Amino acid sequence: MTQLAGQSALITGGARGIGLAFAKAHLAEGAQVAIGDIDVGRAEAAEYIVAQTDNVDGGNWMS
């Protein structure tokens, strides 16, 4: 599905927990996603993990 194709999302606290789940869900729907988090290391780790998944349907990720 690409219900969010062409849309952008900025998700704060996106490096773990609910924020990361929201980021993944938005990516799966085709959105461009940027996350912000106070823990830069976790944000970079989240970026790596998301890049390894195959459920991204045209979305783009930025941390």
N, C-alpha and C positions, 0 to 999 in steps of 0.2 A: 504494500500500500504506500501511497505517496500523498497522503492528505495534507502534509505540511510542505510540499515541494514549493520552493520559491520563498519560503518564510525563514526568518531568523529568530533565534532564541538565545538570550543571555541568561545563564543559570548560575546564581550565586550558591556557594557551598556545593559545587558540582563535583568535587573530587571523591566523594564517598556517600554512602547511604542513599537517602531519598533523592538528593540532588543528582547523583550519578545515575540513578534509575530513570529520572526524568530526562537527563541528557541522552541516555541510550534510547529511550522511547521516542524522543523527538528525532534522533538520527534515523531510527528505523522507519520513520514516516517521511524521511526525505528533507528535513530541515537542516539549515546551517546552524551549528551550535557552537557557542563560545561559553566556557565555564570560567568562573572566578572562584578562588578559594584562598583563604589565608595561609594554607599549607601548600607552598609551591611544589615541594617534593611529591606530595600525594596527587596534586593536579597533573604533574608530568607523568606519574605512574598511571593515572586514570587515562591519560591520552594514549599511552602505549597499549594499555589493555583494550581500549575501544578500537584502536587501529588493528588489532589482531582479530577482532570479531568479524563475522561475515553477514551480520544482520543490518548493515548500513545500506539503505536503499537510496543512494544518490545524495546523502547528506554530507556535510563537511564539518569538521571538528577543529576547534581552536581552544587552547588553554592559556 
